[in-house]
Amino acid sequence: MNQENLDKHYQADNIQVLEGLEAVRKRPAMYIGDISGRGLHHLVYEVVDNSIDEALAGYADDIKVTILEDNSIRVTDNGRGIPVDMHEKMHKPALEVVLTVLHAGGKFDKGSYKVSGGLHGVGVSCVNALSDYLRAEIHRDGKIYMQEYAYGKAVNQMSVIGETDHTGTTIIFHPDASIFTETVYDYDTLANRLRDLAYLNAGIRLQLTDERVRDENGVAKTHVFYSKEGLKEFVKYIDQGKEPLINEVIHINTEKNGVPVEVAMTYNTSFNENIFSYVNNINTIEGGTHLTGFRRGLTTTLKKYAEDNHLLDKLKIELSKEDFRDGLTAVVSVKVAEPQFEGQTKTKLGNNEVSGVVQTAVSEALKYYLEENPKQARAIVDKVVLAATARHAAQSARLKVQRKSPLAGAGLPGKLADCKSRDAAECEIFLVEGDSAGGSAKQGRNPNYQAILPLRGKILNVEKAMDHKIYESQEIVNIFKALGVTIGTEEDSKEANLSKLRYHKIIIMTDADVDGAHIATLLMTFFFRQIRPIIENGYLYIATPPLYKCSTKGKSKIEEYAWDEQQVQKFVDVHCDGDRNKMVLQRYKGLGEMNPTQLWETTMDPENRMLKQVTLLNAAEADHTFSVLMGDEVAPRREFIETHATYANIDA
């Protein structure tokens, strides 16, 4: 933004101080969630959210995020620039107050920001506290101001280092390796967040650059995220790979009682409900009053339209609320001046007034759409009727899945080799591809806490299947029974109940080839669509059996397992003087090629194995990926594979 757009009222006296910074370095997880990769990337989000807040206030439209070669992060915006005049109470420049004092920022002053994502004000000061180096450059009042920090404290005085004809803030920081267990930034993780922000804030340009990766011309990897249509494009992106039921996205963009409400929704031919909700750009993964208002508005409006037009006259069964959401994809975004979040994680909105606001907005817009588009309206109602019929058929099939006794042997699948322990926290179950590998796993396991469930072939692709077909699949029934999970105990609910879950580690163990990868993807799709809380609670893992066994020739044989080509080369360099002719290389194509002892040593022994935990950092992105990989549309799947082929290990 140009200097002339600078808000003269955004000064040091707008910065309010609530408390000091000392606790952040002692208990970082309290402020950023954790100190692993999730917390590491959260640092970037906090800085970017400050820039987004400037955009929401109308002072910025261009944000650049750069991963520097030393794994530092640089975030630059063209907003007003953090105030640099002296803070009256703290006797320091406002910039230093913002960066060194917890709960200090313009967001507590209603005149500075109408709405804001980081309302606790801990954002950029927490980033400073958890960085071994941070540099702030402020373009403001025709000058460039600069100050450097280390471990949350200023290492020099703020100084003027040049002149400028524009405004904005640049923050460069390097995460403290003594705090974080991971310190390497993942490009895709950051890209997913910036993509969401671009959709949620139409008209804002967000650019991500990775200076660690350059092409043959030395140009750094870069992607620009920009959306002209906002949530409308977001829904199209999520639904890529699904067959549409109606041809357009219903887009609602309005303001009720001072609350901006934006909703985009459409229907597809799948049998899944996918609703993603946001408050001030925060992904409210637990929903809240805005989601409640959306669901009420949708259900009441659709039901009234169907009844008024006699579209339900022949229906013999009662409709449930969930029937109206079968095949629905929607994004709900509200901007609330003073949001009340339940808990520090900011994942559930508690403002009661927002429910009625969203319900009214959705009801008015949807009523108009249905009346103006009778053909599409009929298709949606027919989909609702189909969902009700399928739900009714699924109820009897689902009852067969429910386990009657969580701890006794009754009801457990015959193929399950259960463990002796009944403490779910220490028990783990391996879902093993094939009877042969299952037999080896049963012999090699520790029966005290490890259970084995062999699976025959590829399970049903739940992405395309109706509910009653899912519960008629014997392999899926076996998984439900073995885990002790119940589904849809309430008549109108598909929610999973984990209260009787028997294992807190569920490990997918398949061959290290294309078929094995396909089976693993089918299983992950099943858990994501049918028992998502398993993933959300961190209970799902992927086993990583070795690809190779390396052995030296001769009498004094040395043997090691290798999981990739780099480890093979290391073995050659260390034990074979760099000569591959001195090594015998065995390539494992299947788990069945390993005897029970080898399988235990490499893949099942907690002391030696490598497990990959399946996490859900971005539900919308995960939904998009599963839809593309497992849905009906071929073109998006081909594009996805071509884009990611360089990262894939595909057997010839």
C-alpha positions in Angstrom: 0.0 0.0 0.0 1.2 3.6 -0.6 2.1 6.0 2.1 -1.1 8.0 1.5 -3.1 5.0 2.6 -1.4 4.9 6.0 -3.9 5.1 8.9 -2.5 8.0 11.0 -4.5 6.7 14.0 -2.5 3.4 14.2 0.2 4.6 16.6 2.0 3.5 19.8 -0.9 4.3 22.1 -3.0 1.7 20.2 -0.6 -1.0 21.6 -2.0 -2.3 24.9 0.2 -4.5 27.2 -1.3 -7.3 29.3 1.6 -9.3 30.6 5.3 -10.4 30.1 6.9 -13.0 27.9 8.8 -15.2 30.4 6.6 -18.3 30.3 6.7 -18.9 26.5 10.2 -20.5 26.4 9.5 -22.5 29.5 6.2 -23.9 28.2 6.1 -23.4 24.5 3.4 -26.0 23.8 0.9 -24.0 25.8 1.2 -21.2 23.3 1.7 -22.9 19.9 0.3 -26.4 20.4 3.5 -28.5 20.4 7.2 -28.4 19.7 7.2 -30.8 16.7 6.6 -30.0 13.1 3.1 -28.7 13.8 4.3 -26.1 16.2 7.3 -25.2 13.9 4.9 -24.4 11.1 2.6 -22.6 13.5 5.2 -19.9 13.9 4.9 -19.0 10.2 1.1 -18.9 10.5 1.2 -16.5 13.4 3.3 -14.0 11.4 1.2 -14.4 8.3 -2.0 -14.0 10.3 -0.7 -10.5 11.4 -0.3 -9.6 7.7 -3.8 -11.1 6.9 -5.2 -8.9 9.7 -3.8 -5.9 7.9 -5.5 -7.0 4.8 -8.8 -7.5 6.6 -8.5 -4.0 7.9 -8.1 -2.8 4.3 -4.4 -1.9 4.4 -2.6 -4.8 2.6 -3.1 -7.0 -0.4 0.2 -8.6 -1.0 2.0 -11.1 1.3 5.2 -12.9 0.5 6.5 -15.9 2.5 10.0 -17.2 1.7 11.9 -20.2 3.1 15.5 -19.1 3.1 18.4 -21.4 2.4 19.3 -21.7 6.1 15.7 -22.6 6.9 14.8 -19.1 8.2 11.5 -17.7 7.3 10.9 -14.2 5.8 7.3 -12.8 5.8 6.8 -9.5 4.0 3.5 -7.5 3.6 2.6 -4.1 2.2 0.4 -3.0 5.1 0.8 0.0 7.3 3.9 -1.3 9.1 4.1 -2.0 12.9 4.1 1.4 14.8 7.7 2.5 15.7 7.0 5.6 17.9 7.6 5.4 21.7 5.1 3.5 23.8 4.1 5.8 26.7 3.8 3.2 29.4 6.7 0.9 28.4 9.2 3.7 27.4 10.2 1.6 24.4 9.4 1.8 20.7 6.0 0.1 20.0 7.8 -2.3 17.7 9.9 -3.6 20.5 6.8 -3.9 22.8 4.9 -5.9 20.2 7.9 -8.3 19.7 8.9 -8.7 23.4 5.8 -8.6 25.5 3.1 -11.2 25.5 -0.5 -10.0 24.9 0.8 -6.8 23.3 -0.7 -5.7 20.0 -3.1 -3.5 18.2 -5.7 -6.3 18.2 -6.9 -5.4 21.7 -7.7 -1.8 20.6 -11.0 -1.9 18.7 -10.1 1.2 16.7 -7.1 -0.6 15.1 -8.6 -3.9 13.9 -12.3 -4.6 13.3 -11.7 -8.4 13.1 -8.6 -10.4 13.8 -7.4 -14.0 13.7 -4.9 -14.0 16.5 -7.0 -12.4 19.2 -4.9 -13.6 22.1 -2.1 -11.3 20.9 0.6 -13.9 21.5 1.5 -14.4 17.9 4.6 -12.5 16.8 6.0 -12.2 20.4 5.8 -16.0 20.7 7.6 -16.4 17.4 10.3 -14.0 18.7 10.6 -15.9 22.0 11.0 -19.3 20.2 13.5 -18.0 17.6 17.3 -17.8 18.1 17.3 -14.9 15.7 14.6 -12.5 14.5 14.9 -9.3 12.4 12.1 -6.8 12.0 12.2 -4.2 9.2 9.4 -1.6 9.1 8.7 0.7 6.1 6.8 3.6 7.6 6.8 7.4 7.5 9.2 7.4 4.6 11.9 5.5 6.6 13.1 2.0 7.0 13.4 1.0 10.7 15.2 -2.1 11.8 15.7 -4.1 15.1 17.2 -7.5 15.8 16.3 -10.0 18.6 17.5 -13.3 20.0 15.5 -15.7 22.2 12.8 -13.1 22.6 15.1 -10.2 23.7 16.3 -7.2 21.7 20.0 -7.3 20.9 20.2 -3.7 19.7 18.3 -0.5 19.6 15.8 0.2 16.8 17.5 2.2 14.1 16.8 3.9 10.8 18.7 2.1 8.0 17.3 3.9 4.9 14.4 5.7 3.2 11.4 4.3 1.5 8.4 5.3 -0.6 6.1 2.6 0.6 4.8 0.9 3.8 4.9 -2.6 5.2 6.4 -5.0 7.6 9.1 -7.7 7.1 9.8 -10.3 9.7 12.8 -12.7 9.3 13.1 -15.4 12.0 15.0 -18.7 12.6 13.4 -21.2 14.9 15.4 -22.2 18.0 16.7 -25.7 17.6 16.9 -26.1 21.4 13.1 -25.8 21.6 11.8 -27.7 18.5 12.2 -31.4 17.8 11.9 -30.6 14.1 13.5 -27.5 12.5 13.1 -28.1 8.7 10.1 -26.4 7.1 7.9 -28.4 4.7 6.9 -26.5 1.5 3.7 -28.4 1.0 2.5 -27.8 4.5 3.0 -24.0 4.2 1.5 -24.1 0.7 -1.7 -25.7 1.9 -2.2 -23.0 4.6 -1.5 -20.2 2.1 -3.9 -21.8 -0.4 -6.7 -21.8 2.3 -6.0 -18.2 3.2 -6.2 -17.1 -0.5 -9.6 -18.8 -0.8 -10.8 -17.3 2.5 -9.7 -13.8 1.5 -10.5 -13.1 -2.1 -8.3 -10.5 -3.8 -5.2 -11.0 -1.5 -2.1 -12.2 -3.3 0.0 -14.7 -1.3 3.3 -15.9 -2.6 5.4 -18.8 -1.3 9.1 -19.2 -2.3 11.5 -21.9 -1.3 15.1 -20.7 -1.8 16.4 -24.2 -0.8 15.1 -25.6 -4.1 16.2 -24.1 -7.5 15.8 -25.1 -11.1 18.6 -25.5 -13.7 18.5 -21.7 -14.2 18.9 -21.0 -10.5 15.3 -19.8 -10.0 13.8 -20.6 -6.6 10.6 -22.7 -6.4 7.7 -20.3 -6.2 3.9 -20.4 -6.2 1.4 -17.6 -6.1 -2.0 -18.2 -4.4 -4.7 -15.8 -5.5 -8.5 -16.3 -5.6 -10.9 -14.0 -7.3 -14.1 -15.8 -6.3 -13.0 -16.9 -2.8 -15.0 -19.7 -1.3 -16.7 -20.6 -4.6 -13.3 -21.6 -5.9 -12.4 -23.3 -2.6 -15.4 -25.7 -3.0 -14.5 -26.4 -6.6 -11.0 -27.3 -5.5 -12.2 -29.6 -2.7 -14.6 -31.3 -5.0 -12.2 -31.9 -7.8 -12.4 -35.6 -8.5 -16.0 -36.0 -7.5 -19.0 -36.2 -9.8 -21.2 -33.1 -9.4 -24.9 -33.5 -8.7 -25.6 -29.9 -9.6 -23.5 -27.9 -12.1 -22.8 -24.8 -10.0 -21.6 -23.7 -6.6 -24.2 -21.9 -4.5 -22.3 -18.8 -3.2 -23.6 -16.7 -0.3 -21.7 -13.5 0.5 -23.6 -11.1 2.8 -23.5 -9.3 6.2 -26.1 -9.7 8.9 -26.1 -7.7 12.1 -22.6 -6.5 11.5 -21.3 -10.1 10.9 -19.9 -10.8 7.4 -21.0 -14.3 6.3 -19.7 -16.2 3.3 -20.8 -19.6 2.4 -20.2 -21.8 -0.7 -21.8 -25.1 -1.1 -22.6 -27.7 -3.7 -23.7 -31.3 -4.0 -21.9 -34.3 -5.5 -23.0 -37.9 -6.1 -20.8 -39.3 -3.2 -22.2 -40.3 0.2 -20.0 -38.2 2.4 -20.6 -34.9 4.1 -17.7 -32.4 4.0 -18.2 -29.1 5.7 -15.3 -26.9 6.7 -15.8 -23.9 8.9 -13.7 -20.8 9.6 -13.9 -17.8 11.9 -11.6 -14.9 11.1 -9.5 -17.3 8.9 -9.1 -19.8 11.8 -10.1 -23.3 10.9 -12.7 -24.2 13.6 -12.2 -28.0 13.4 -14.7 -28.6 16.2 -17.3 -26.4 14.6 -19.4 -24.1 16.8 -22.4 -21.8 16.5 -21.7 -20.8 12.9 -21.8 -24.4 11.8 -25.0 -25.0 13.8 -26.6 -22.1 12.1 -25.6 -23.3 8.7 -26.9 -26.8 9.3 -30.2 -25.5 10.6 -30.7 -23.1 7.7 -29.9 -25.8 5.2 -32.1 -28.5 6.7 -35.2 -26.3 7.4 -35.1 -24.6 4.0 -34.6 -27.7 2.0 -37.3 -29.6 3.9 -39.9 -26.8 3.6 -39.2 -26.5 -0.2 -39.6 -30.3 -0.6 -42.8 -30.4 1.4 -44.3 -27.3 -0.3 -43.7 -28.9 -3.7 -45.0 -32.3 -2.6 -41.6 -34.0 -3.4 -41.8 -36.2 -0.2 -45.4 -37.4 -0.6 -44.3 -41.0 -1.5 -41.5 -41.3 1.0 -42.4 -44.0 3.6 -39.6 -43.3 6.1 -38.8 -40.3 8.3 -36.0 -38.0 7.2 -33.1 -37.3 9.5 -31.0 -34.1 9.6 -28.0 -36.0 8.1 -30.0 -37.0 5.0 -29.9 -33.4 3.9 -26.1 -33.3 4.0 -25.3 -36.5 2.1 -23.0 -35.6 -0.8 -22.7 -32.0 0.5 -19.5 -30.0 0.3 -19.5 -26.6 1.9 -17.2 -24.0 3.4 -18.6 -21.6 6.0 -16.6 -18.5 6.9 -17.6 -15.7 9.3 -15.8 -12.6 10.5 -16.6 -11.9 14.1 -15.3 -8.7 15.9 -15.1 -10.4 19.3 -15.2 -14.2 18.9 -15.5 -16.4 21.9 -13.7 -19.6 21.4 -14.1 -22.6 23.6 -10.7 -23.6 24.9 -7.3 -22.2 24.1 -7.0 -24.1 20.8 -9.6 -21.8 19.2 -11.4 -24.7 17.5 -15.0 -24.1 18.5 -16.9 -20.9 18.2 -19.2 -20.1 21.2 -20.9 -16.8 20.2 -24.6 -17.6 20.4 -25.6 -14.6 18.2 -23.7 -16.0 15.2 -25.9 -19.1 14.9 -29.0 -17.0 14.1 -27.1 -14.8 11.8 -25.7 -17.6 9.7 -29.1 -19.5 9.7 -30.9 -16.4 8.4 -28.3 -15.8 5.7 -28.3 -19.4 4.5 -32.1 -19.7 4.6 -32.7 -16.5 2.6 -30.2 -17.3 -0.1 -31.0 -21.0 -0.4 -34.7 -20.3 -0.6 -34.1 -18.0 -3.5 -31.8 -20.5 -5.3 -34.3 -23.4 -5.0 -37.1 -21.3 -6.4 -35.0 -20.0 -9.3 -33.5 -23.4 -10.1 -36.3 -26.0 -9.9 -34.3 -28.7 -11.8 -31.3 -28.5 -9.5 -33.6 -28.3 -6.5 -35.3 -31.5 -7.6 -31.9 -33.2 -8.0 -31.0 -32.2 -4.4 -34.2 -33.4 -2.9 -33.9 -36.7 -4.8 -30.5 -37.0 -3.3 -31.9 -36.4 0.2 -34.5 -39.2 -0.4 -31.9 -41.5 -1.7 -29.8 -40.8 1.4 -32.7 -41.6 3.7 -33.4 -44.9 1.9 -29.7 -45.8 2.0 -29.6 -44.9 5.7 -32.5 -47.1 6.4 -30.9 -50.0 4.6 -27.6 -49.4 6.3 -29.1 -49.6 9.8 -29.6 -53.4 9.8 -26.2 -54.0 8.2 -24.6 -51.7 10.7 -26.0 -53.6 13.7 -24.1 -56.6 12.6 -20.9 -54.7 13.0 -21.4 -53.5 16.5 -19.5 -55.5 19.1 -21.4 -56.7 22.1 -18.5 -57.3 24.5 -15.4 -55.1 24.2 -13.1 -57.2 26.3 -14.3 -60.8 25.9 -13.7 -62.9 22.8 -17.3 -62.9 21.7 -17.9 -61.1 18.5 -14.2 -60.9 17.5 -13.4 -61.9 13.9 -12.0 -65.4 13.6 -8.8 -64.3 11.8 -7.8 -61.9 14.6 -4.8 -63.0 16.6 -5.6 -60.9 19.7 -3.1 -59.8 22.3 -3.2 -60.6 26.0 -3.3 -57.1 27.4 -6.6 -55.3 27.8 -5.1 -51.9 28.3 -5.9 -50.0 25.0 -3.1 -47.5 25.7 -0.4 -50.1 25.4 -2.1 -52.4 22.8 -1.5 -52.2 19.1 -3.0 -54.0 16.1 -1.4 -54.6 12.7 -3.7 -54.7 9.7 -1.6 -57.0 7.5 -1.9 -57.5 3.7 -2.5 -61.2 3.0 -2.6 -64.4 4.9 1.0 -65.3 4.3 2.4 -62.1 5.8 -0.2 -62.4 8.5 1.1 -65.8 9.4 4.6 -64.5 9.7 3.5 -61.5 11.7 1.5 -63.8 14.1 4.7 -65.8 14.7 7.0 -62.9 15.0 4.9 -60.6 17.2 5.0 -60.0 20.9 1.6 -61.5 21.9 1.4 -59.6 25.1 0.5 -56.3 23.4 0.5 -56.9 19.7 -2.6 -58.1 17.8 -2.6 -59.2 14.1 -5.6 -59.0 11.7 -4.8 -60.3 8.2 -6.8 -58.8 5.3 -7.6 -60.6 2.1 -6.9 -58.5 -0.9 -8.0 -54.9 -1.4 -10.8 -53.7 0.8 -13.8 -51.9 -0.6 -13.2 -48.3 -1.9 -15.5 -46.5 0.6 -15.1 -43.2 -1.5 -17.6 -44.6 -4.0 -19.7 -47.0 -1.9 -23.1 -46.4 -0.2 -23.2 -47.0 3.5 -25.1 -50.4 3.4 -22.4 -51.7 1.0 -19.7 -50.7 3.4 -21.3 -52.6 6.2 -21.8 -55.6 4.0 -18.1 -55.9 3.3 -16.6 -58.7 5.4 -13.1 -57.2 5.6 -14.5 -53.9 6.8 -16.8 -55.7 9.3 -13.8 -57.5 10.6 -11.9 -54.2 11.1 -14.9 -52.7 13.0 -15.2 -55.7 15.2 -11.5 -56.0 15.9 -11.2 -52.4 16.9 -14.4 -52.3 19.0 -15.6 -49.2 17.3 -19.3 -48.5 16.9 -20.8 -46.4 14.1 -24.1 -44.5 14.1 -25.5 -45.7 17.4 -27.9 -42.8 17.1 -30.4 -43.3 14.2 -29.5 -40.0 12.5 -25.8 -40.1 13.1 -22.8 -41.5 11.3 -20.4 -40.5 14.1 -17.8 -43.0 15.3 -17.8 -43.9 18.9 -14.3 -44.7 20.2 -15.3 -45.3 23.8 -14.6 -49.1 23.5 -11.6 -48.8 21.2 -9.3 -51.7 22.0 -6.0 -50.4 20.5 -4.3 -47.0 20.6 -1.9 -48.0 17.8 -3.5 -49.1 14.6 -0.7 -50.0 12.2 -1.2 -50.6 8.4 1.4 -53.1 7.3 1.5 -53.7 3.5 4.1 -54.7 0.9 6.5 -52.1 -0.3 5.2 -52.1 -3.9 2.5 -50.5 -5.9 -0.3 -52.9 -4.8 0.8 -52.5 -1.2 0.6 -48.7 -1.6 -2.9 -49.0 -3.1 -4.1 -51.2 -0.2 -2.7 -48.7 2.3 -4.4 -45.8 0.5 -7.7 -47.7 0.6 -7.3 -48.3 4.3 -6.4 -44.6 4.9 -9.5 -43.6 2.9 -11.6 -45.9 5.0 -10.4 -44.4 8.3 -10.6 -40.8 7.0 -14.2 -41.3 5.7 -15.6 -43.7 8.3 -13.6 -43.4 11.6 -11.9 -40.0 11.3 -11.4 -39.6 15.1 -8.9 -42.5 14.8 -6.7 -40.1 12.8 -7.5 -37.0 14.8 -6.5 -38.8 18.0 -3.2 -39.9 16.5 -3.9 -43.6 16.6 -3.2 -44.5 12.9 0.3 -45.5 11.7 1.9 -46.9 8.6 4.6 -49.5 9.0 7.7 -49.2 6.8 9.2 -52.6 6.1 12.7 -52.4 4.6 13.2 -52.6 0.8 16.6 -54.3 0.9 18.9 -56.6 2.9 22.6 -55.8 2.4 25.2 -58.4 3.0 29.0 -58.5 2.6 30.6 -61.4 0.7 33.0 -63.8 2.5 33.2 -65.6 5.8 32.8 -62.7 8.2 29.5 -61.7 6.8 27.9 -58.3 7.8 24.2 -57.8 7.3 22.1 -54.7 7.5 18.6 -53.7 6.3 18.0 -50.7 4.2 14.9 -48.7 3.6 16.1 -46.6 0.6 18.9 -46.4 -1.9 20.9 -43.9 0.2 21.1 -46.4 3.0 22.3 -49.1 0.5 25.0 -46.7 -0.7 26.1 -46.0 2.9 26.5 -49.7 3.5 28.6 -50.0 0.4 30.8 -47.1 1.5 31.3 -48.3 5.0 31.5 -52.1 4.6 32.5 -52.7 1.0 35.1 -49.9 0.4 32.6 -48.3 -2.0 32.6 -51.4 -4.3 29.1 -52.7 -5.0 30.5 -56.0 -6.3 31.5 -56.8 -2.7 27.9 -56.7 -1.6 24.9 -59.1 -2.0 21.7 -57.1 -2.3 18.4 -58.8 -1.6 15.3 -56.8 -2.7 12.1 -57.5 -0.7 9.0 -57.2 -2.8 6.6 -58.5 -0.1 6.3 -59.0 3.6 5.9 -62.7 2.9 9.5 -62.9 1.8 10.6 -62.2 5.4 10.6 -64.9 8.0 9.0 -64.1 11.4 12.3 -63.1 13.0 13.1 -60.7 10.2 9.7 -59.2 10.2 9.9 -58.6 14.0 13.4 -57.1 13.8 12.7 -54.8 10.9 9.1 -53.8 11.1 7.4 -54.7 14.4 10.0 -54.3 17.2 9.3 -50.9 18.8 13.1 -50.7 19.5 14.0 -50.8 15.8 11.0 -50.2 13.6 10.1 -47.0 11.8 6.4 -46.0 12.0 4.9 -43.1 10.1 2.0 -41.5 12.0 -1.0 -40.5 9.9 -1.9 -36.9 10.9 -4.6 -34.5 9.8 -3.0 -31.0 9.5 -5.5 -29.8 6.9 -8.8 -31.6 6.6 -9.9 -29.7 3.4 -6.6 -30.6 1.7 -7.0 -34.3 2.8 -10.5 -34.4 1.5 -9.4 -33.0 -1.9 -6.5 -35.6 -2.1 -8.7 -38.6 -1.2 -11.4 -37.4 -3.7 -8.8 -37.1 -6.5 -7.1 -40.5 -5.7 -10.1 -42.6 -5.0 -13.0 -40.8 -6.8 -14.6 -41.3 -10.2 -12.8 -38.6 -12.2 -9.8 -39.8 -14.2 -8.3 -36.5 -15.3 -7.7 -35.0 -11.9 -6.1 -38.3 -10.7 -3.8 -38.3 -13.7 -2.8 -34.7 -13.1 -2.1 -35.5 -9.4 0.1 -38.6 -10.2 2.0 -36.7 -12.9 2.7 -33.8 -10.5 3.8 -36.1 -7.7 5.5 -38.8 -9.7 9.0 -37.6 -9.0 8.4 -38.2 -5.3 6.9 -41.7 -5.7 8.7 -45.0 -5.5 7.0 -47.0 -8.2 8.0 -50.6 -8.9 8.8 -51.5 -12.5 
